[in-house]
Amino acid sequence: MGSTSVPAELLLLRDGIDEIDAEILKGLARRFELTQRVGELKASMDLEPFDGAREAEKLARLRLLAAELGVSGELTDELFSRVMREAVDNHRKLRAKRG
């Protein structure tokens, strides 16, 4: 099905989705800028890269927010667990560089 046969309303909705996807990526980039700074601070203070209590609290808050917004809790857990895992991996690399 070529775009010439796609209804205009569908194309507009897809454009909106594309804009939101770009916003999500920009938000992730901003988040990783901040977690980079957190990782540098943790490394300079010789703190552990992973804070299990912080992660559990954060996921619990995000699940509540997801429920309020009508977003799947399972999706929220999977998405944010993966994002946080990436940040922790980066923190571990920063700590290893400091020796």
N, CA, C and O atoms as a MOPAC input file, in Angstrom:
PM7 MOZYME 1SCF
protein

 N      0.84100 1    -1.16800 1     0.00000 1
 C      0.00000 1     0.00000 1     0.00000 1
 C      0.89100 1     1.23800 1     0.00000 1
 O      1.56200 1     1.50300 1     0.99700 1
 N      0.91400 1     1.99900 1    -1.08700 1
 C      1.69900 1     3.21600 1    -1.18300 1
 C      1.05600 1     4.34200 1    -0.39900 1
 O     -0.12400 1     4.26000 1    -0.06100 1
 N      1.81000 1     5.39400 1    -0.10300 1
 C      1.29300 1     6.49800 1     0.69700 1
 C      0.18300 1     7.25200 1    -0.02400 1
 O     -0.60000 1     7.94600 1     0.62600 1
 N      0.09000 1     7.13500 1    -1.35400 1
 C     -0.98600 1     7.82000 1    -2.08200 1
 C     -2.34000 1     7.21900 1    -1.75500 1
 O     -3.35600 1     7.90000 1    -1.89400 1
 N     -2.38800 1     5.96200 1    -1.32200 1
 C     -3.66300 1     5.33400 1    -0.99100 1
 C     -3.94800 1     5.36500 1     0.50900 1
 O     -4.96500 1     4.83500 1     0.95600 1
 N     -3.05800 1     5.98100 1     1.28900 1
 C     -3.25500 1     6.06200 1     2.72800 1
 C     -4.09700 1     7.30500 1     3.03400 1
 O     -3.79200 1     8.39400 1     2.54900 1
 N     -5.14900 1     7.14600 1     3.83300 1
 C     -5.99800 1     8.29200 1     4.15900 1
 C     -5.20700 1     9.42400 1     4.83600 1
 O     -4.27800 1     9.17300 1     5.60400 1
 N     -5.58900 1    10.65700 1     4.54000 1
 C     -4.90400 1    11.84000 1     5.08800 1
 C     -4.87800 1    11.81000 1     6.61400 1
 O     -3.87100 1    12.16600 1     7.22600 1
 N     -5.97100 1    11.39100 1     7.22100 1
 C     -6.02500 1    11.34600 1     8.68900 1
 C     -4.96600 1    10.39900 1     9.25000 1
 O     -4.32800 1    10.70200 1    10.25800 1
 N     -4.78300 1     9.25900 1     8.60100 1
 C     -3.77300 1     8.29400 1     9.03100 1
 C     -2.37400 1     8.89200 1     8.90800 1
 O     -1.53300 1     8.70900 1     9.78700 1
 N     -2.13500 1     9.60600 1     7.81600 1
 C     -0.83300 1    10.24500 1     7.62900 1
 C     -0.56500 1    11.28400 1     8.71500 1
 O      0.55700 1    11.39000 1     9.21000 1
 N     -1.58500 1    12.04700 1     9.08400 1
 C     -1.43800 1    13.03800 1    10.15600 1
 C     -1.14300 1    12.36900 1    11.49700 1
 O     -0.29900 1    12.83100 1    12.26300 1
 N     -1.84200 1    11.29200 1    11.76100 1
 C     -1.59500 1    10.55900 1    13.00700 1
 C     -0.17800 1    10.00800 1    13.04200 1
 O      0.49300 1    10.06400 1    14.07300 1
 N      0.27200 1     9.47800 1    11.91800 1
 C      1.63400 1     8.94700 1    11.84600 1
 C      2.66300 1    10.05600 1    12.03500 1
 O      3.69200 1     9.85000 1    12.67900 1
 N      2.38500 1    11.23700 1    11.47000 1
 C      3.28900 1    12.37600 1    11.67200 1
 C      3.37900 1    12.72000 1    13.15400 1
 O      4.46000 1    13.01400 1    13.66600 1
 N      2.23900 1    12.68200 1    13.84000 1
 C      2.23100 1    12.94100 1    15.27900 1
 C      3.05000 1    11.91000 1    16.04000 1
 O      3.78200 1    12.24700 1    16.97100 1
 N      2.92200 1    10.66500 1    15.64100 1
 C      3.69800 1     9.59000 1    16.27300 1
 C      5.19000 1     9.81300 1    16.02800 1
 O      6.00100 1     9.64800 1    16.93800 1
 N      5.54800 1    10.18600 1    14.80700 1
 C      6.95800 1    10.45000 1    14.48500 1
 C      7.51400 1    11.57800 1    15.34700 1
 O      8.65200 1    11.50400 1    15.81100 1
 N      6.71700 1    12.62000 1    15.56000 1
 C      7.15600 1    13.73500 1    16.40500 1
 C      7.36200 1    13.28200 1    17.84700 1
 O      8.34400 1    13.66100 1    18.48600 1
 N      6.45000 1    12.48300 1    18.35200 1
 C      6.57400 1    11.97900 1    19.72800 1
 C      7.78900 1    11.07800 1    19.85300 1
 O      8.50900 1    11.14800 1    20.84900 1
 N      8.03100 1    10.22400 1    18.84700 1
 C      9.22000 1     9.36400 1    18.87900 1
 C     10.48900 1    10.20200 1    18.96600 1
 O     11.41000 1     9.85900 1    19.70700 1
 N     10.54100 1    11.29800 1    18.21300 1
 C     11.70800 1    12.18400 1    18.27000 1
 C     11.82700 1    12.82900 1    19.65600 1
 O     12.93200 1    12.97700 1    20.17900 1
 N     10.70100 1    13.20700 1    20.24500 1
 C     10.70900 1    13.78000 1    21.59600 1
 C     11.21300 1    12.76000 1    22.61100 1
 O     11.97600 1    13.10800 1    23.51200 1
 N     10.79600 1    11.51400 1    22.47300 1
 C     11.24500 1    10.45800 1    23.38300 1
 C     12.76000 1    10.30600 1    23.28300 1
 O     13.44300 1    10.21200 1    24.30300 1
 N     13.28600 1    10.28100 1    22.06200 1
 C     14.73900 1    10.15000 1    21.88900 1
 C     15.48300 1    11.34700 1    22.45200 1
 O     16.54000 1    11.18700 1    23.06300 1
 N     14.94900 1    12.53900 1    22.25600 1
 C     15.58100 1    13.73700 1    22.81900 1
 C     15.55600 1    13.67300 1    24.34800 1
 O     16.52300 1    14.05400 1    25.00700 1
 N     14.45200 1    13.19300 1    24.90100 1
 C     14.35500 1    13.02000 1    26.35100 1
 C     15.36600 1    12.00500 1    26.86200 1
 O     15.98800 1    12.21100 1    27.90400 1
 N     15.53000 1    10.91400 1    26.13100 1
 C     16.54000 1     9.91600 1    26.50800 1
 C     17.94100 1    10.50500 1    26.45800 1
 O     18.76300 1    10.23500 1    27.33300 1
 N     18.21200 1    11.30300 1    25.44400 1
 C     19.53000 1    11.93300 1    25.33400 1
 C     19.77900 1    12.84900 1    26.52800 1
 O     20.86900 1    12.84000 1    27.10000 1
 N     18.77300 1    13.64300 1    26.91000 1
 C     18.91600 1    14.52000 1    28.08500 1
 C     19.11300 1    13.69100 1    29.35000 1
 O     19.92400 1    14.03500 1    30.20900 1
 N     18.36100 1    12.59600 1    29.45300 1
 C     18.48900 1    11.72900 1    30.62900 1
 C     19.90300 1    11.16800 1    30.72700 1
 O     20.49800 1    11.15700 1    31.80400 1
 N     20.44300 1    10.69800 1    29.59200 1
 C     21.78700 1    10.12700 1    29.61700 1
 C     22.85600 1    11.18200 1    29.86800 1
 O     23.91200 1    10.85900 1    30.41200 1
 N     22.61400 1    12.42900 1    29.49000 1
 C     23.54400 1    13.50500 1    29.85300 1
 C     23.60800 1    13.63500 1    31.37800 1
 O     24.68600 1    13.76800 1    31.95700 1
 N     22.43700 1    13.59400 1    32.01500 1
 C     22.39700 1    13.70000 1    33.47700 1
 C     22.98900 1    12.46700 1    34.14400 1
 O     23.73300 1    12.59100 1    35.11700 1
 N     22.67300 1    11.28300 1    33.63900 1
 C     23.22000 1    10.08500 1    34.27100 1
 C     24.73400 1     9.99800 1    34.05500 1
 O     25.44200 1     9.39500 1    34.86100 1
 N     25.22700 1    10.59500 1    32.97900 1
 C     26.68000 1    10.66600 1    32.78100 1
 C     27.31100 1    11.48300 1    33.90700 1
 O     28.34100 1    11.10200 1    34.46400 1
 N     26.68400 1    12.60000 1    34.22800 1
 C     27.20000 1    13.43900 1    35.31600 1
 C     27.10700 1    12.70800 1    36.65200 1
 O     28.01100 1    12.80400 1    37.48200 1
 N     26.00600 1    11.97500 1    36.85700 1
 C     25.86100 1    11.17900 1    38.08100 1
 C     26.99000 1    10.15000 1    38.15500 1
 O     27.62200 1     9.98400 1    39.19800 1
 N     27.23300 1     9.46700 1    37.04300 1
 C     28.29000 1     8.45400 1    37.01100 1
 C     29.65800 1     9.03700 1    37.29500 1
 O     30.45900 1     8.42800 1    38.00300 1
 N     29.93300 1    10.21000 1    36.75000 1
 C     31.21700 1    10.86900 1    37.01100 1
 C     31.34700 1    11.22600 1    38.48500 1
 O     32.40800 1    11.04800 1    39.08300 1
 N     30.26700 1    11.72900 1    39.06500 1
 C     30.28600 1    12.07400 1    40.48700 1
 C     30.47100 1    10.82400 1    41.34600 1
 O     31.27400 1    10.82200 1    42.27900 1
 N     29.73000 1     9.76400 1    41.03100 1
 C     29.87800 1     8.51500 1    41.78100 1
 C     31.30800 1     7.99000 1    41.68200 1
 O     31.88500 1     7.55900 1    42.68000 1
 N     31.87500 1     8.02600 1    40.48300 1
 C     33.23900 1     7.52800 1    40.29500 1
 C     34.22300 1     8.36400 1    41.09900 1
 O     35.13600 1     7.81500 1    41.71700 1
 N     34.05300 1     9.67500 1    41.10200 1
 C     34.98600 1    10.54900 1    41.82800 1
 C     34.88700 1    10.35300 1    43.33400 1
 O     35.84700 1    10.60900 1    44.06100 1
 N     33.71400 1     9.89500 1    43.81000 1
 C     33.50700 1     9.67900 1    45.24100 1
 C     33.64000 1     8.20400 1    45.61300 1
 O     33.38700 1     7.81500 1    46.75300 1
 N     34.03900 1     7.39200 1    44.63800 1
 C     34.19400 1     5.95400 1    44.81900 1
 C     32.91100 1     5.30100 1    45.34700 1
 O     32.95200 1     4.43900 1    46.22400 1
 N     31.76700 1     5.73300 1    44.78900 1
 C     30.47300 1     5.14400 1    45.14600 1
 C     30.14700 1     4.03100 1    44.16200 1
 O     30.62500 1     4.03000 1    43.02700 1
 N     29.33400 1     3.09000 1    44.60500 1
 C     28.93200 1     1.97700 1    43.75500 1
 C     28.11000 1     2.48100 1    42.56400 1
 O     27.29400 1     3.39000 1    42.71700 1
 N     28.31800 1     1.90600 1    41.40300 1
 C     27.55300 1     2.31000 1    40.21700 1
 C     26.06200 1     1.98500 1    40.32200 1
 O     25.23300 1     2.69200 1    39.74800 1
 N     25.71700 1     0.92600 1    41.04500 1
 C     24.32700 1     0.47000 1    41.13000 1
 C     23.77700 1     0.71900 1    42.52000 1
 O     24.39200 1     0.35000 1    43.52000 1
 N     22.61000 1     1.34900 1    42.57400 1
 C     21.90300 1     1.59400 1    43.83000 1
 C     20.54600 1     0.90800 1    43.71300 1
 O     19.59000 1     1.48400 1    43.19300 1
 N     20.47400 1    -0.32100 1    44.19900 1
 C     19.26400 1    -1.13000 1    44.06700 1
 C     18.04900 1    -0.49700 1    44.71400 1
 O     16.94600 1    -0.58000 1    44.17300 1
 N     18.23500 1     0.13900 1    45.87500 1
 C     17.09900 1     0.77000 1    46.55500 1
 C     16.55700 1     1.92100 1    45.71400 1
 O     15.34300 1     2.06500 1    45.56900 1
 N     17.44200 1     2.73500 1    45.16400 1
 C     17.01700 1     3.86100 1    44.30800 1
 C     16.26900 1     3.34400 1    43.08800 1
 O     15.22800 1     3.88500 1    42.71700 1
 N     16.80100 1     2.29500 1    42.46400 1
 C     16.14800 1     1.75900 1    41.27100 1
 C     14.76200 1     1.20300 1    41.59900 1
 O     13.81200 1     1.43400 1    40.85200 1
 N     14.64200 1     0.47400 1    42.70500 1
 C     13.34700 1    -0.09000 1    43.09800 1
 C     12.33700 1     1.01600 1    43.38500 1
 O     11.18300 1     0.92100 1    42.96700 1
 N     12.75700 1     2.06100 1    44.09300 1
 C     11.86800 1     3.18500 1    44.39200 1
 C     11.42900 1     3.87700 1    43.10100 1
 O     10.25800 1     4.21600 1    42.93000 1
 N     12.38200 1     4.07800 1    42.20700 1
 C     12.08400 1     4.75900 1    40.94700 1
 C     11.09600 1     3.94000 1    40.11500 1
 O     10.13300 1     4.49000 1    39.58100 1
 N     11.32700 1     2.63600 1    40.00200 1
 C     10.40900 1     1.79300 1    39.23400 1
 C      9.00800 1     1.77900 1    39.85000 1
 O      8.01400 1     1.76700 1    39.12300 1
 N      8.92300 1     1.78200 1    41.15900 1
 C      7.61900 1     1.80600 1    41.82400 1
 C      6.87700 1     3.10000 1    41.49900 1
 O      5.68500 1     3.07700 1    41.19500 1
 N      7.58400 1     4.22500 1    41.56500 1
 C      6.95700 1     5.51400 1    41.22700 1
 C      6.51900 1     5.54100 1    39.75700 1
 O      5.43900 1     6.03100 1    39.42800 1
 N      7.36700 1     5.01100 1    38.89300 1
 C      7.03500 1     5.00000 1    37.46500 1
 C      5.83300 1     4.10200 1    37.17200 1
 O      5.01100 1     4.42400 1    36.31300 1
 N      5.72800 1     2.97200 1    37.88700 1
 C      4.56200 1     2.09500 1    37.70800 1
 C      3.27400 1     2.80400 1    38.12200 1
 O      2.24400 1     2.66700 1    37.46200 1
 N      3.33600 1     3.56500 1    39.21900 1
 C      2.15800 1     4.32100 1    39.65700 1
 C      1.77400 1     5.36100 1    38.61000 1
 O      0.60000 1     5.50500 1    38.27000 1
 N      2.75300 1     6.07400 1    38.10900 1
 C      2.49300 1     7.07600 1    37.08300 1
 C      1.93200 1     6.41800 1    35.82100 1
 O      0.99200 1     6.92600 1    35.21100 1
 N      2.51500 1     5.29600 1    35.44300 1
 C      2.03200 1     4.56700 1    34.26500 1
 C      0.56600 1     4.18300 1    34.43300 1
 O     -0.22600 1     4.32000 1    33.50000 1
 N      0.20800 1     3.70200 1    35.61800 1
 C     -1.17900 1     3.30900 1    35.87800 1
 C     -2.10300 1     4.51700 1    35.75400 1
 O     -3.19300 1     4.40700 1    35.19200 1
 N     -1.67700 1     5.66500 1    36.27400 1
 C     -2.48500 1     6.88000 1    36.17100 1
 C     -2.67700 1     7.30200 1    34.71300 1
 O     -3.72300 1     7.83500 1    34.34100 1
 N     -1.66100 1     7.05700 1    33.90200 1
 C     -1.69200 1     7.48100 1    32.50500 1
 C     -2.26700 1     6.42600 1    31.56000 1
 O     -2.42100 1     6.66700 1    30.36300 1
 N     -2.58300 1     5.25300 1    32.11600 1
 C     -3.13200 1     4.18200 1    31.28800 1
 C     -2.08300 1     3.47400 1    30.43900 1
 O     -2.38700 1     2.93800 1    29.37300 1
 N     -0.84500 1     3.47800 1    30.92500 1
 C      0.25700 1     2.81100 1    30.21800 1
 C      0.53700 1     1.49500 1    30.92800 1
 O      0.45800 1     1.41300 1    32.15400 1
 N      0.85900 1     0.48300 1    30.16500 1
 C      1.13800 1    -0.83900 1    30.70800 1
 C      2.27800 1    -0.80200 1    31.73900 1
 O      3.34600 1    -0.24600 1    31.48500 1
 N      2.02600 1    -1.40100 1    32.89300 1
 C      3.06000 1    -1.51200 1    33.91400 1
 C      4.21100 1    -2.38900 1    33.45400 1
 O      5.37400 1    -2.11700 1    33.75500 1
 N      3.87900 1    -3.44200 1    32.72300 1
 C      4.91100 1    -4.34400 1    32.21000 1
 C      5.82900 1    -3.60700 1    31.23300 1
 O      7.05100 1    -3.73600 1    31.29900 1
 N      5.23300 1    -2.84400 1    30.33600 1
 C      6.03300 1    -2.05500 1    29.39500 1
 C      6.91100 1    -1.06300 1    30.14100 1
 O      8.08800 1    -0.89600 1    29.82100 1
 N      6.33000 1    -0.40700 1    31.13600 1
 C      7.07200 1     0.57000 1    31.92600 1
 C      8.26700 1    -0.08000 1    32.59900 1
 O      9.37600 1     0.45100 1    32.54900 1
 N      8.04500 1    -1.23500 1    33.23200 1
 C      9.15000 1    -1.95400 1    33.88300 1
 C     10.24100 1    -2.32800 1    32.88800 1
 O     11.42400 1    -2.10000 1    33.14100 1
 N      9.84200 1    -2.90100 1    31.76000 1
 C     10.82700 1    -3.33300 1    30.76400 1
 C     11.61100 1    -2.15200 1    30.21000 1
 O     12.83800 1    -2.19800 1    30.11500 1
 N     10.90400 1    -1.10800 1    29.85200 1
 C     11.53800 1     0.05800 1    29.24300 1
 C     12.51100 1     0.73200 1    30.20600 1
 O     13.67300 1     0.96100 1    29.87000 1
 N     12.02700 1     1.04600 1    31.39800 1
 C     12.87800 1     1.78100 1    32.32200 1
 C     13.95000 1     0.92300 1    32.95300 1
 O     15.01900 1     1.43200 1    33.28900 1
 N     13.69800 1    -0.36100 1    33.12400 1
 C     14.76800 1    -1.24700 1    33.60900 1
 C     15.91200 1    -1.25800 1    32.60800 1
 O     17.08100 1    -1.22500 1    32.99200 1
 N     15.57700 1    -1.30500 1    31.33300 1
 C     16.61600 1    -1.30400 1    30.29200 1
 C     17.37400 1     0.02400 1    30.25000 1
 O     18.59800 1     0.04200 1    30.12000 1
 N     16.64900 1     1.12100 1    30.36000 1
 C     17.28400 1     2.44600 1    30.37300 1
 C     18.21200 1     2.56800 1    31.58000 1
 O     19.33500 1     3.05700 1    31.45500 1
 N     17.74700 1     2.12800 1    32.74000 1
 C     18.57800 1     2.21300 1    33.94900 1
 C     19.77600 1     1.28400 1    33.86700 1
 O     20.85600 1     1.62500 1    34.35000 1
 N     19.60500 1     0.12500 1    33.26800 1
 C     20.72200 1    -0.81200 1    33.10300 1
 C     21.82000 1    -0.17100 1    32.24100 1
 O     23.00800 1    -0.32100 1    32.52800 1
 N     21.42200 1     0.52600 1    31.20900 1
 C     22.38600 1     1.22300 1    30.34900 1
 C     23.15200 1     2.27600 1    31.14700 1
 O     24.36900 1     2.40000 1    31.00600 1
 N     22.44500 1     3.03100 1    31.98100 1
 C     23.09800 1     4.04800 1    32.80400 1
 C     24.08900 1     3.40600 1    33.77200 1
 O     25.20500 1     3.89800 1    33.93600 1
 N     23.68600 1     2.31900 1    34.40700 1
 C     24.57700 1     1.63700 1    35.35300 1
 C     25.79900 1     1.08500 1    34.62500 1
 O     26.91300 1     1.16900 1    35.14100 1
 N     25.60700 1     0.52700 1    33.44500 1
 C     26.74900 1     0.04400 1    32.65800 1
 C     27.72400 1     1.18900 1    32.38000 1
 O     28.93900 1     1.01500 1    32.47700 1
 N     27.18700 1     2.34800 1    32.03800 1
 C     28.04400 1     3.51000 1    31.80400 1
 C     28.75900 1     3.92700 1    33.07800 1
 O     29.93000 1     4.30500 1    33.03400 1
 N     28.07500 1     3.86400 1    34.20500 1
 C     28.69900 1     4.21300 1    35.48700 1
 C     29.84500 1     3.24500 1    35.80200 1
 O     30.89600 1     3.65500 1    36.29600 1
 N     29.63300 1     1.97600 1    35.51500 1
 C     30.69300 1     0.98200 1    35.75700 1
 C     31.92200 1     1.27100 1    34.89300 1
 O     33.05500 1     1.13600 1    35.35500 1
 N     31.69700 1     1.66400 1    33.65700 1
 C     32.81500 1     2.00100 1    32.75500 1
 C     33.57000 1     3.21600 1    33.27900 1
 O     34.80000 1     3.25000 1    33.24600 1
 N     32.83700 1     4.20700 1    33.76000 1
 C     33.48200 1     5.40300 1    34.31100 1
 C     34.30800 1     5.05100 1    35.54100 1
 O     35.42000 1     5.55100 1    35.71000 1
 N     33.77400 1     4.20600 1    36.38600 1
 C     34.49100 1     3.80600 1    37.59900 1
 C     35.74900 1     3.01300 1    37.23500 1
 O     36.80300 1     3.20500 1    37.84200 1
 N     35.64000 1     2.13700 1    36.26000 1
 C     36.79900 1     1.33100 1    35.83200 1
 C     37.90600 1     2.23100 1    35.26800 1
 O     39.08800 1     1.96100 1    35.47700 1
 N     37.53200 1     3.28300 1    34.56400 1
 C     38.51800 1     4.21200 1    34.01400 1
 C     39.30800 1     4.90900 1    35.12000 1
 O     40.49200 1     5.20700 1    34.96300 1
 N     38.63100 1     5.16100 1    36.23800 1
 C     39.29600 1     5.84400 1    37.35000 1
 C     40.22700 1     4.89400 1    38.10400 1
 O     41.08000 1     5.32300 1    38.88100 1
 N     40.04500 1     3.60300 1    37.85800 1
 C     40.92000 1     2.59600 1    38.42200 1
 C     40.65900 1     2.31300 1    39.83600 1
 O     41.33500 1     1.47600 1    40.43300 1

